[in-house]
Amino acid sequence: MEPEMEDKTLELMNTSGMESQNLVDDLSPKKTTVLKLSNGPVVGSRKRPSEGNYEKEKEHCIALFDQWSEADQVEFVERLISRMCHYQHGHINSYLKPMLQRDFITALPAQGLDHIAENILSFLDARSLCSAELVCKEWQRVISEGMLWKKLIERMVRTDPLWKGLSERHQWEKYLFKNRTAEVPPNSYYHSLYPKIIQDIETIEANWRCGRHNLQRIQCRSENSKGVYCLQYDDDKIISGLRDNSIKIWDKQSLECLKILTGHTGSVLCLQYDERVIVTGSSDSTVRVWEVTTGEVLNTLIHHNEAVLHLRFANGLMVTCSKDRSIAVWDMASPTDISLRRVLVGHRAAVNVVDFDDKYIVSASGDRTIKVWSTSTCEFVRTLNGHKRGIACLQYRDRLVVSGSSDNTIRLWDIECGACLRVLEGHEELVRCIRFDNKRIVSGAYDGKIKVWDLQAALDPRAPASTLCLRTLVEHSGRVFRLQFDEFQIISSSHDDTILIWDFLNVSTNGQSEGRSPSRTYTYISR
């Protein structure tokens, strides 16, 4: 202890007469004391009665204490606390705890730091934001002036595709991501909007579970041979590849055929498009690249010896697979500058489907295997075995592979370790197409049925197999060849020469039986 502190302590401890003795006794850890806290006195026993001197002694100690520096005061209190028992420590902690709490949300605006208070509260979820509004008027003011309900909705729209889709379809996105102007509604608008969005989401999820949908049907009416082998869609159009060698582009709202692309001499088995080009593969063994707006053929790739069964392209890379058992990896510098990088061989039967990301290329074959290749080096990585018959379809994303087979089953795989995580059973014939997102798997099969599966439950080994299939949709009268879906709809194509749009958002509430709404059909007659 410093000399000055030691002198002060000695002065306190050497107070004359009975007062000094009383003080020493009070500081002794062997004696219990009466602690008078803010909540009232604590009843206890003292070895030596106060005899009326406690108040005088206390005032003398406080007077000396007030003369010391802050550092000396802290050191002295630490010494006092070290001489107390655990019971006393508990009471002191209860006394200090509320004193140490600070209403920083109220304090920050008082210091001209409203933006910091708003930023802190902007990380709250909806339930916590509701509670924060009830704390006090100042918290409510910070939330209102900071437009925190608007910011919460904007955060959800940026991160959740379901929220994004709803904002686009209901057109309230025009009030989002804008600075404060006369056109932007007050915070109360967004506060009332939030529960409406939640209600919409719950309704959509219930429609998926119960199979409630509005059905639209496109009758393709192919002249020569029936069947729609492949499709892809966006908000404006549906592009389909048909068995009659043509590619048809449909208006998604009116269901009218906008354009027919011809040039292939065999069935169009696979396609993919972006904002610039449509790439198609055919049973004529070629891959063609078309300009989206004009329908002009920009490139024809002749490499495979037999039908091109599937293809994928992204970020300057394209992968095609064929009945000739090979996989071709292409570099796409532009629609007219496409060069073959590598041919992958190893499958012993037709390669029916491929998928890839920046790490792996995944392929599946009629030889019952799934093979994994490195995207960067094109070197073989591993084989996934488990299906009892040939594999017709798969999708790969975020380490998970979901595959469908002619053994009528669907399998979920961990691509990193090659383990089969779950087998889904329910289709009665070959599973021809599969897509999945972070919630559900949708599959189509040669039995004409589309099944919706709970993905999260399927990944849980404790979930009973009987709970995994949420719904079976039966409308196609022929084999289901291809499907695609998002949070609001499924669009599927079939050997029955139709394209069906299953709408789970705009469901009629006029008393129609569950699972069916009146269908709207557009029939295109080829000329």
N, C-alpha and C positions, 0 to 999 in steps of 0.2 A: 504494500500500500504506500502511496506517496506520503511524504512527511506532513504536508498540509492536511491531507485527509486523515492521517493518523491522529493529528492534534485535535481535529474536530471530533473525531470519534471518542477520543479520551475525554474531551470536554463534556460530551454528551453522557458518557458512562460514569464520569466522576461528579455528577451533580450531588449536592450536599444532602446529608441526612437520609431520611426515609425515602425521599423521592428517587435518589440514585439506586437504592436497593430495590425499590419497586420496579424500576425500569429494567434492571438486570434480570429480575425474576420474570418479567413479562417477555423478555427475549429468549428465555431458556426453552429449548425444544422439549424439555421434560415436563413442561407444564401446559395444560390446556387453557384456552382463553375464550372469551366471548367476543365473536366477530360481529360487528354491527354493519350489515350490508344494506344496499338500497332497498332490498325486498323485506327488511325488518331484521331484528336481532336473531342470532342463532343461539339457542339455549345450550349452555354447556357448563362445565364446572371449572373453577379456578382453585389452584392449590392454596393461594393466599388471597383473601378478599381485598377489593380495591380500597376500602375504607374511605371512600370519597375523594381519593387523590388522583384517580384515573384521568379525569377531565383536565386537571392542572398539569399532570405529566404529559398528556397528549398535546396540549397547546404549546408546551415548552419544546417538545420534539418537533412539532410542525414549524415553530418559529425558527429553530435552528436549520431545519430542512430547507426552508425557503431561502436561506442565505447562501446555500451552496450552488455550485454550477450544475448544469444539466447532467454532465458526465458524472459528477460526484453523487448526485441524487440517484442516478441509475445504479451506480455501484453499491450504494447503501441499501437500496430496495432489494437488489439481488441478494445481498448478504442476509437481509431480513427473511426473504423468501426461502433461502437455503436452510434456515433454522426452523421452518415450520413443518408440520406433519402433512401427510397426503390429504387428509380430510380438509385442512385449511387451504391447500392448493386448489382443491376442487371448487371451493367457494370463491376464491380469487379469480379463477378462470371464468366462472359464471358471471362475475362482476365485469371482467374486462371484455368479454366476447361482444356484447352489444356496443361497447365504446369503440371497438376497433372496426365496426362495420361502417361503410360509407355509401351513401346514395350517389354514386358517381354519375348516373344518368342526369340527375338534377344538378350536380355540381359542375359538370362540364359546360353546359350552356351558360352558366353564370360566369364562367371564365372566357366566354366567347368561342367555345369549342363545340358548337352544335353538331358540326359535321362528324366529329369523333363519336359522340353519343349515337347519332344515326347509324354510323358504320357498325358500331358494336351490336345494336339491336337488329340490324339487317341480317344477321346470321341466324336469327331465331326461326323456328318452324311456326306453322300456323297456330298450333295450340299454345305455344309459349308466347307468341305475339299477342294473342287474345288475353292471356294472363297479365302480360306487361302493361296493356292498356288500362287494366284495373288497379294498378299499383297506386297511381296518383295522377292529378291533372297534368303535372309537368311531364311525366312519362307519356301520357296520352298525346300531349302537344308535340313532343319530339317525334312520335310515330306518325302523327297526322301530317305535320309539316315536312317530314322526311319522305313522305309517300312510300312508307315501308310495305304496305300491302301491295302496291304496284310493283315494287322491287321483288317481293316474294313471288308474285305471279311470273314476272320476267325470268327469275331464276329457274322456276319450274319449266317454263317454255323452252329455255335454252338447254336444259338437261334431260327432259323427258319427252320422247316423241309423241306420246299420247296427248300431252298438254299442247305441244306444238301443233299437232293436227287439229285439235279442237279450236285453237285460236284462229287457225286459217279458215276452218269451215264455218265458224260462227262470226268471223270478221271482227272480233274484238281485239285482234292483234294491231289494228290501226291506232289503238290508244296506248300501245306499249312501245318501249325503247325510244321514247321521245322526251325531249327536255320540257320543262314546265312552260306551257304556253296556254293561251286561252282555249285551245282545242282539247287539252288534256283534262279529263274529269278530276274532281277532288279525290282525296284518299278514301272517302266513304264509298265512292263508286266501286273501287277495287275490293274494299272490305266486304261489300255485299256480293260482288262477283265471285269471290273465292268459293263460298259454299255452293254456288250454282255450278261451278266447274266440278267440284267434288261430286255433286249429285249426278251430273252427266257421266262422269267416269264410272260411278257405281252402276248406273243404268247400262252402260256399254258392257261392263264386266258381267252383269247379270244376263244380258242378251247372249253373250258368248257361252256362258254356262248352260243356259236354258235352250240354246239353239234358236232364239227368236231372231228373225232376219226378214229383210225385204229382198225379194229375189227378182233379178233382171236377167233376161235371157237373149243372147244373140244367136240366131239361126244362121249359120254360115252358108248353107245350101251349096256346097261344092258341086260342080258339074260332073267331074270325072270320078273322084274317089273321096269318100267321107273321112273326116278326122282332123282335129286340130292338135298338132303334136307339141307345140310350144307357145309361150306367150310371155309378155312383160307389159307392165302398165305404169302410168303415172296419173296425175290429177286430170290430165287433158285427153289422153289417148290410151288405147290398147293396141299393141302390135302383136300379131299372131302369125305363126308359121303353120302351113296346112299340108295335108297329105297330097293335095292336088298341085304341088310344086310352087305355090304362090305364097306371098307375104301380104297380109291384109292389115291395114291401119284403120282403126275404128275411133270415132269420136266417143269419148267416155260418157258424155252427157246425153247426147241424142241417140247413141248407139248406131249411128250411120257409118257406112264404110266410106272413108275419105279417100283411100288410095289403095291400089293393088300393084305390088312389085312383082315382076316376072323376070325370069332369067335362068333359074335353076331348072335342071332337067330331071330332078328327082324330088322326093318329098322333103320339105323343110323340117328338119328334126330338132334343131336347136337355134336359139337366137339370143342376142343381148344388144341393148342399145344405150347410148348416152345422148347428150345434147347435140352431138355432131353426126354420129354414124350409127348404122345398124349393121351388126355382123351376124351372118347366118351360116349354118352348116347343113349339109344336105346328104341325102342318100346317093347323090351323083358324085360324091367323094370330094367336093370342092367347098371352100370357104369363100363367101363373097362379102364385100364391104360396100354398103350403100350409103348415100348421102340422105340424112333424115328428111330434110325439107323438100328436095326435088325427087328423091327416089332413084337418082342416077347411080349406076354401078361404078364405084371408084377403084375397086381392086378385086381380083380373083386369085385365090391362093390354091395352087394345085400341088398337093404333096401326098395326102393319104391315098392308099390304094383301094379303100372301101369306104362305106358310109361314115360321115362325120357325125358322131352320136351326141357330142356335147362340147361346149366351149365356154370359156370365161375370159374376160379381159379387164384390166385395171392398171392405172399408173404406168402406162407404156409397156405392159407385158400382157401377152395373150397365151392361153393354153388350150389346145384342142385335143380331143381323143377320138378314137375311131374303132370301127369293127375290125380293122387290120391289126389290133392288139397293141398299137403304139400310142404314145402321147407326144405331141409336138409342142415345144416351147418357142414362142415367137417374140421378137422385139418390135414394138410398134412405135416408130419415131413419128409417123403421121399416117393417115388413112391410106396414102399411096406408097409409103415407105415402110414395109413390113418385111422383116428378114428372119429366117429360121435360126434360132440359137442352138437348140439341142433336141434330139429325139430320145425319149425315155422308153426303154423296153424292159420287160420283166413279167408282164401279165401273160397268162397262157390262154386267154380268151378275149373276146371283145371288151374294150374298155368303155363302159357305159356312161361314166360321169366323172368330171374333174371339178375341183375347187381349189382355191389357193389364197394365201395372204403373203405378207412380206417374209414369212418364216418357212412355211411348208406348202408344197403342192400335194394334194391328196387325190388319189384316183381309186375307182372301184370297178370291178370287172365281173364278168360271168364266171370267172374261175373261183369265185367265193371269197376273194381276198380284197382288202383295202391296202394300198401301198402308199407310203409317205416318202416324199422326196424333199430335199433342200431347195428352196426357191432361188437362193443366190448361186449355189454351185451346181444344182441339178443332180447332186449325188443322192443315191438311195439311202434312206434312213432306217425304216422298219416296215414290217408287214403286220396288219391287224387281221387275226383269224377268229372266226366264231360262227359266221353264217353257214347254214347247212347247204344252201344253194346259191346261185349267182346273185350278185348285188346289182340292183337296177338304178339306185339313186342315193345321193348323199348330200349333206351340206356340212361345211366346216366353218367354225367361227370361235374365236377366243378359247382355243384348246379343246373344244368339244366337237366331235364328229357324230352326226346322226345319219344312219344308213338304213335303207329299206331293201328287201330282198324278195326273190321268188320263193323263199321258204315262208312267206307271208308275215314275217316279223320285222320289227324295227329295233335297231340296237343303238345304244348310246356309248360312245368311246371317249376315253381320255387319251388324246393324241400323244401326250408327252411320255406316258408310261405304257401305252398300248392296251390298257385294261378295259374290258367291257363293263360298263357301270350299270346297265339295265337292259332288259329285253322286254319290249312291248308287244303284246299279242292281242289280236282282235280282227285284223283283216282276214278275209277268207280266200283271197287270191294275191298274186304278185303285187307288192308295194312298188308303185311306179314313180311317185314323186313325193318329196319331203321338203318342207321349209320350217324353220324355227326362229323365234326371237328369244328375249330373255324371260318370257312368261309361258309360252306354249309352243307345241309342235303341231303342225297341220300336215296330214298325210293323205295321199290319194292312191287308189289301188285299182286293179283290174276287176274288182268286184263292184265297181261303180260307186263306191262309198268314199266320202271324205270324213276323216276322223280328226277331232281336236283333242290333244293330250295336254295334261298339266306338266310342263317341263320341270318346275321346281320340285313337285312331288316325285317325279320320275328320278330325279337326282338324289332323293332321300331314300336310302335303303330300308328305312322303317315303314315307308308308305305302302299300304296293301296294293297289290296289282289291280284289284277291282276298282280302285278309286282313280286310276290314272287317266282313263278315257273320259273326257268331260262330255263329249257329244259326238254323235254320228249323223252326218248330213247326207240325205239320200234324195237326189234330184236327177243326176245323170242316168241315162238309160244305157250307157256304154262305158267302156274302160276310161278311167280318168288318167290322162296323159301328163298333164302339167298343171301346177297351181302356184300362185303367189298370194301373199296376204300382208296386211298391215294391221294397225290397231283397230281399224273400223270395218274391214271387209276381207273377203276371200274372193279371188277371181280364178276360175278353173276352166280347163278345156278338156275335151273328151273325144273319144272315137265316135260318139253320137253326133258329131259335127256342130256342137254348140259351145259357146262360151257363157258361163254363168257368173253373175256378180252377186255375191252374198253380202248384203249390207246390214251390219249390226248396229249402225248409228241411227239411220232414219227408219226406224221400225214403226209400223202402223200400230196405233193404240185403239183401233175401232172395234175391238172385240174379236179379232181374228184368232183362230186356234193357235196354240203355242207352236212355234217352229215354222210357221208358214204365213206369208203375207202375199197378197195378189201379185203375180209376176207381170212384168212389162216386157214384151217381146218385140224385137225388131228383126225382120227377115230381109236379108240381102239377096236379091236375085241377080246372079251373074249375067252380064250381057255379052 
